Amino acid sequence: MKYLPLFVVLLMMGGCASNPSGSSWAVADFNKYDKNYEPFPTSQLSIGASKDGVLALLGSDYEPVEAGSEYEVLAYQQWVSVAGPDYVGKTLYLKLEGGRLAHWKVTNDTVAIVPRSW
């Protein structure tokens, strides 16, 4: 019985080290479990990739920012886990022209900003 508290502490530390989402259990917001805390896999993005290929790599949790007859701009967010409210630390903008990836950029904004120039 005297080793039970030690076991509980070790169990909690093991759970802390195995969290793959990028957020820390100690400061996790309980309503942000579906948010992205991982870095963007920009090294795997290739200009000319199809929209389906981009969605397969990044997932379907994007926000459409702007769309025209020949292009569309998608935004993915990377959240930061801190003590207090979590916030958006980086945003990945993708510009698709004709269903293919034409440009992408990462910004450090914490508010929704529509990119006006590429």
N, C-alpha and C positions, 0 to 999 in steps of 0.2 A: 504494500500500500504506500510505503514511503517513496517508491520510485515512480508512482503514477504522475505526479506533477512534472518530473523530468521527461517522461515519455510524451506527455501532452505538448511540452515545449518543443521537443525534437520533431514531433509530428507536424507542428505548425511551421517550423523552420523548413522542413522538407517541402511543404506545400508552397511556401514562398519562393523557393528556388525553381520550382517546376511550372510556374505560371507562364504559358506561352503567349499570352495576349499583349504583353508589354506594359500592362498596368500592375500596380502593386496592391496586394490585398489589404495592406495596412491603410492605404489612402483611397481605395476604390470607391467611386460613386455607385450606389446601388442601381441607378437607372441608366448606366452607360455600358452595360455588358455587351451590347451589340455594336459598339463603336470600334473603329480601327485605331490601335495604339502602336502597331508595327510600322517600321520604315517602309516607304514605297519601294517596290522592286524595279526602280528605273533602269537598272543595268540590263533588265530583260525586255525592256520596251524597244521596239524597232520601228523606225519610220517606214510607213507602207503596210504595216500590219493591219489586218481586217478588224472591224469592230468586234466581231465574235472572238477573235484572238485576244484582243485587249480585255474584253469582259471576262474571258477565261482566266487571264492572268490576275486581274485586279478585283474581280467580283462584280456583282450587279448593284452594289450599294453606292451608287453615284448620284450626283445631283445634276440634272440638265441645267446649264447656265444660259446658253444662247443657241438658237438654231435658225438656219436660213434654208434656202432651197438647195444649196450645194454643200453646206457644212453644218456641223454641230459642235458645241463645246460642252465637255463633261467635267465635273469637279469631284475629286475624291479628297476626303479629309483625314488627317492624322491627328489623333487626340493626344494630349499630354496629361499624365496622371500625377497629380500633386495633392498636397494636403489642402483641403478646400475644394471648391468646384473645379472639375476637370475642364479643359479648354482646348480649342483647335490650335495646334501649333504650326502645322503646315498644310497647305492645300496643293494638290496636284491637278493642274488643268491640262486637258487633252483636247486638241482640235482635230476633228475628223472631217476630211474633205472627200466626198464621194464614197463614204463608207470605209475609208482608209485613214490611218493615223498620219497626220501631216506635221504636227508640232506638239510638243509638250513642255511644260515648265512647272517648277515647284516654287511656291511663294511662302513667305513666313507670316502672312497676314492672319489675323485672328477674327476677321469679319469677312462677310461675303463680298468680294470685289470682282466685278466682271472685267476680264482682261480686254482692253480696247485695241491693243496693237500687238502684233507678233513680231 
